[in-house]
Amino acid sequence: MSYEEKMTKLTQIVEQLEAGNELSLEESLKIFEEGVDLANSCRKMLEEAELRVHNVMELNHETDGTEQAGASQDIPE
């Protein structure tokens, strides 16, 4: 399931829980647990996406010549 599909499902669960009057306690707990699982999964997907962006930016930074190797070393006089 894609991130967008998970977020749509999570939104539906939140709406169901907020309405609340049509669900039994057991049904509410079941979909609450499903919502927590979806939220955790979405958070993990976002963390992975953030890492990918960071890696691409770092690679781009290295290949465009802006990273100076040995810049922290002292220059002999």
N, C-alpha and C positions, 0 to 999 in steps of 0.2 A: 504494500500500500504506500502510495506517495505521501510526502509531507502534507500536501494540500488536501488529499483525501482524509488523512488523519485529523487535520485541523477542522475540516467540515464535520466529521463524525464527532469530534470533541465538542464543537459548538452545539450540535444537536443534543448531545448528552447534557450539557449545561442548561440548555433551554428546557429539556424534560425535567431536570432536577429543580429548576426554578419554578416551573409550573406545579410540580409536586403533587397536586391533588388527584392525579390519575394513577399514581404508582403506589404499590404497597411498600412497606418498609424493606422487605426482602428484595423487591425489584429495584428500589432506589439504591440499596447497597451494591447490588450487582452492577448496575450501570455506573455507579460512582467508582467502583474498582476498575471497570473498563476505562473510564475517563482518566484515572490516575495512570494506568498503563499507557494510554495514548499520549498523555502529557509527557511522561518520562521518555517515551520513544521519540516524540517531537524534539524534546530538549537534546537528546543524544544526536539526532540528525542535524540540528543546528550547530552543535559543538563540532561535529565532523565537517560541516560546511565551512565553519569559521577556520578550522585548521587547514583546510584545502586552500582557502583564500590567503591565509597567512603564508603557506608554503609557496604559492604562486607569486605572491608579492616579494617574498624573500628571494626566490629564484630570479625574478625580473630585476630586482635590485642588484644581484650579483652579476647578471649578464649585461646590464647596461653600463657597467664600468663605474658606477657610483660608489661601490664598496672599495675602499682603499686597503689593500693588503699591507700589513705591517705599519699602519698609521700610528699605532701606539708606541712604536719603537723610537728610541732617540736617534737623531741624525748626527753622525760624527762631525765634529768641527774641524 
